[in-house]
Amino acid sequence: MMDNLSKDPLGHIKLSVSNFKKSKEFYTYLFKNLKFKQISCSEKSIGWVTKEGFGIWIAPAKKINLRYKFSAPGLHHICFKACSKKQVDTIYTKIKNKTHVFDSPQKYPQYTKKYYAVFFSDPDKIKLEVAYY
């Protein structure tokens, strides 16, 4: 039998953020709604993990003069899986006035028949997606 940690082939990602307090509040809210478990919190970083074992961490950036640029070489966007369309809609309803929304919740049949997602930015303008599929 496979344990939860072996179900996640990616492991974890870590994001350096320009405003740790603002990003901590943003991601804490997002991950609470996605049912991620917070596993650590200090002045230097905070981390969460999914039930499958995927971890995401944020930490203060050491060089703030560099900014994320969508579609530049590097990170394009991060997708977090939702459990239902309702969860996608709930997250959208609660974040739509707090951040930039690229695309409101909608179907993307070109990906899969049941693909349904919302695209928005984090406090550093990194493009995020919450999708049910």
Phi, psi and omega in degrees: 000137183275131175278166184303320184294331181278354178282340184261109181281345185274321182095267178201166171230156178229132179249133171270129186241150183281329180231097187300316182298312181296315180292323177300315178297315181299306184289327176300315178297311181301311186287332174298317180288335176270002178068031173283151178262126175286128184246347177200158176198123176215183177290343185256342179190164173218143183222151179227162178217146175277169178296337178277347178108359177287128181248148173224134183235149169234150180209153179298137176289147177270334177237111186270346185287348177265134182240148175295136177233114181299135180073005171281166176305137182120210184296127177270302174196167177242132178251131174248131182281135175262160179274343183197166173297322180301320179295321176300312181297321180296314179297316178302312181303322184274339181256346189300333179262002184249349184204172177283129176256120178285311181218124177293167183304133178197167179279147175231074184295343177290343177268300172210166182300326183253013181295126183217125189210161171233143179240133182206174181249155173272181182300338178263013178073016175287131182285129178238155177225140168242122187225144171251127176199000000 
